[in-house]
Amino acid sequence: MVDSKEFLYPSKWLLKASAGDRVTCELRMRIISGVIESGTILSENKLAADFVVSRSPIREALKILASENIIRLERMGAVVIGLSEKEIEEIYDVRLLIESFVFERLVKMDTNDLAKELSKILEMMKVAIKYSDADEFSYQDVLFHETIIRAVNHSYILMIWNNLRPVMESLILLSMRMRFKEKYEDFTRIVKNHELYIEAIKAKDRDLMIKSFHENFDDVQGKVEDLWLSQQLLSKGVVQQND
């Protein structure tokens, strides 16, 4: 395990967090990044010493991580499971399903204010790119998509998103940190993808939204084609029903 001072999760995101939340976020990042390898046994006493907290926040963190299926609680301690490639793909499957559902609700709404808010967030993403701030870019990227999801005011969709967000956030953080170091030039394309997203929402153009889904999710998930085709079928079905 890395030294407890070498935090992977952004400390500025945890200014008002409880001790349990701090441990949860950091352990999640270490597991998903592979710093803590699959099969590792986590001891409450060792973790408490590493994070300089009592065992209570450690227990709280382990329960949350177990609910996310990245560790397994056993009598000897918590066993790290991690995330397989298949599970990561499934996470993006769920995210795509959520956002495609949300778009179908947005088609029936006034989206002018939403488009303006998304444009503001995108400007903040551009500033983060200018200053090579991967953590700020990741924060704004998650906020961009969460703003879209919250716009339809669907409590159960939001509940699914909230359950998905912590792991998704970690994946995005790790991905963007890598990109800023190794593929900085790729952010031009990423910005264009988000601009396409906003344009699709403003125009309420299903074909444009499907294209933006394809380009955005193909960026993070290699096997998006089947989902993209399913969205084409969904759109046709919705149009036929509306007709």
C-alpha positions in Angstrom: 0.0 0.0 0.0 1.2 3.5 -0.7 2.1 5.8 2.2 -1.0 7.4 3.7 0.4 10.8 2.8 0.5 10.0 -0.9 -3.2 10.5 -1.5 -4.6 9.6 -4.9 -8.0 11.2 -4.3 -8.0 15.0 -4.6 -7.8 16.5 -1.1 -9.6 19.7 -2.2 -12.7 17.6 -2.9 -12.8 16.4 0.7 -12.7 19.6 2.7 -16.0 19.0 4.4 -16.0 15.2 4.3 -16.1 13.0 7.3 -13.2 10.7 8.2 -15.2 7.7 6.9 -15.7 9.5 3.5 -12.1 10.4 3.3 -11.0 6.8 3.8 -13.6 5.5 1.4 -12.6 7.8 -1.4 -8.9 7.1 -1.0 -9.2 3.3 -0.7 -11.5 3.2 -3.7 -8.9 5.1 -5.8 -6.1 2.8 -4.6 -8.1 -0.3 -5.5 -9.4 0.9 -8.9 -5.9 2.2 -9.8 -4.4 -1.2 -8.9 -2.1 0.3 -6.2 -3.9 -2.1 -3.9 -4.0 -5.3 -5.9 -6.8 -7.8 -6.2 -6.5 -10.5 -3.5 -5.0 -8.2 -0.9 -6.4 -8.6 2.6 -7.2 -5.3 4.3 -6.8 -5.2 8.0 -8.9 -2.7 10.0 -6.0 -2.1 12.5 -3.5 -1.5 9.7 -5.8 0.8 7.8 -6.6 2.7 11.0 -2.9 3.2 11.5 -2.2 4.2 7.9 -5.0 6.8 7.8 -4.5 7.9 11.5 -8.1 7.3 12.4 -10.1 5.1 14.7 -11.5 1.7 13.5 -15.0 3.2 13.2 -14.4 5.2 9.9 -12.5 2.2 8.6 -15.5 -0.1 9.1 -17.7 2.5 7.5 -15.5 2.7 4.5 -15.2 -1.0 4.1 -19.0 -1.5 4.2 -19.4 1.1 1.4 -16.7 -0.5 -0.7 -18.2 -3.9 -0.2 -21.6 -2.6 -1.4 -19.8 -1.5 -4.6 -18.4 -5.0 -5.0 -14.8 -3.9 -5.1 -14.0 -5.7 -1.8 -15.5 -8.7 0.0 -15.9 -8.7 3.7 -14.7 -11.8 5.5 -14.0 -12.8 9.1 -10.2 -12.5 8.5 -10.6 -9.0 7.0 -11.7 -7.4 3.8 -10.4 -9.1 0.6 -9.8 -6.8 -2.4 -11.7 -7.8 -5.6 -11.1 -4.8 -7.8 -12.8 -4.2 -11.1 -12.5 -6.4 -14.2 -12.5 -5.0 -17.7 -16.0 -6.5 -18.1 -17.3 -4.7 -15.0 -15.8 -1.4 -16.2 -17.6 -1.9 -19.6 -20.8 -2.6 -17.7 -20.5 0.6 -15.7 -20.3 2.6 -18.9 -23.2 0.5 -20.3 -25.3 1.8 -17.3 -24.1 5.3 -17.7 -25.1 5.3 -21.4 -28.5 3.8 -20.6 -29.1 6.5 -18.0 -28.1 9.4 -20.3 -30.0 8.1 -23.3 -33.2 7.8 -21.1 -32.6 11.3 -19.8 -32.3 12.7 -23.4 -35.7 11.3 -24.3 -37.1 13.3 -21.4 -35.2 16.4 -22.4 -36.8 16.2 -25.9 -40.1 17.2 -24.2 -38.6 20.0 -22.1 -37.4 23.6 -22.5 -33.6 23.0 -22.6 -32.4 26.6 -23.2 -31.3 27.1 -19.5 -29.7 23.7 -19.4 -27.7 24.3 -22.5 -26.5 27.6 -21.1 -25.4 25.9 -17.8 -23.6 23.2 -19.7 -21.8 25.8 -21.8 -20.6 27.4 -18.6 -19.3 24.1 -17.3 -17.6 23.4 -20.6 -15.8 26.8 -20.4 -14.5 25.6 -17.0 -13.3 22.4 -18.6 -11.4 24.4 -21.2 -9.7 26.5 -18.4 -8.7 23.2 -16.7 -7.1 22.0 -20.0 -5.3 25.3 -20.4 -3.7 24.9 -17.0 -3.2 21.1 -17.3 -5.4 20.5 -14.2 -6.6 17.0 -14.6 -8.4 16.9 -11.3 -10.4 20.1 -12.1 -11.2 18.8 -15.6 -12.5 15.6 -14.1 -14.6 17.4 -11.6 -16.2 19.6 -14.3 -16.7 16.6 -16.6 -18.6 14.7 -13.9 -20.6 17.9 -13.1 -21.4 18.3 -16.8 -23.1 14.9 -17.1 -24.7 15.1 -13.6 -26.3 18.4 -14.6 -27.9 16.8 -17.6 -29.2 13.9 -15.4 -30.5 16.2 -12.7 -32.3 18.3 -15.3 -35.1 15.8 -15.7 -35.9 15.6 -12.0 -36.3 11.8 -12.0 -35.7 10.5 -8.4 -35.0 6.9 -9.3 -32.7 7.7 -12.2 -30.8 10.0 -9.9 -30.6 7.3 -7.3 -29.0 4.9 -9.8 -26.6 7.7 -10.9 -25.6 8.4 -7.3 -24.8 4.8 -6.8 -22.7 4.7 -10.0 -21.0 8.0 -9.5 -18.2 7.2 -6.9 -16.7 4.4 -9.1 -17.3 6.4 -12.3 -15.6 9.4 -10.7 -12.5 7.4 -9.9 -12.3 5.9 -13.4 -12.6 9.4 -14.9 -9.9 10.8 -12.6 -7.4 8.1 -13.4 -8.2 8.3 -17.1 -7.8 12.1 -17.3 -4.6 12.2 -15.3 -3.1 9.7 -17.8 -4.4 11.8 -20.8 -2.9 15.0 -19.5 0.5 13.3 -19.2 0.4 11.1 -22.4 -2.3 12.3 -24.7 -2.8 16.0 -24.0 -3.6 16.7 -27.7 -6.7 14.5 -27.4 -8.5 17.1 -25.3 -9.4 19.0 -28.5 -11.5 16.1 -29.6 -13.0 15.7 -26.1 -14.1 19.3 -26.0 -15.7 18.9 -29.4 -17.6 15.9 -28.2 -19.1 17.9 -25.3 -19.9 20.7 -27.7 -21.8 18.2 -29.8 -23.6 17.0 -26.7 -24.8 20.6 -26.0 -25.8 21.1 -29.6 -27.9 17.9 -29.5 -29.7 19.1 -26.4 -30.4 22.5 -27.8 -31.7 21.1 -31.1 -33.4 18.1 -29.4 -31.9 16.2 -32.3 -31.9 12.4 -31.6 -29.6 11.5 -34.4 -27.1 14.1 -33.2 -27.4 12.9 -29.7 -26.8 9.3 -30.8 -23.7 10.5 -32.7 -22.5 12.3 -29.6 -23.1 9.2 -27.5 -21.1 7.1 -29.9 -18.2 9.5 -30.0 -18.1 10.1 -26.3 -18.5 6.6 -25.1 -16.3 5.1 -27.8 -13.7 7.2 -26.2 -13.9 5.3 -22.9 -15.4 2.0 -23.9 -14.2 -0.2 -26.7 -17.4 -2.1 -27.3 -20.0 0.7 -27.7 -21.3 -0.4 -31.1 -24.1 -2.7 -29.9 -25.3 0.0 -27.5 -25.2 2.6 -30.2 -27.3 0.3 -32.5 -29.7 -0.3 -29.7 -30.1 3.4 -29.2 -30.9 3.8 -32.9 -33.6 1.2 -32.5 -34.9 3.0 -29.4 -35.0 6.3 -31.2 -36.9 4.8 -34.1 -39.4 3.3 -31.7 -39.9 6.6 -29.9 -40.4 8.5 -33.2 -43.0 5.9 -34.3 -44.9 6.2 -31.0 -44.9 10.0 -31.3 -46.1 9.7 -34.9 
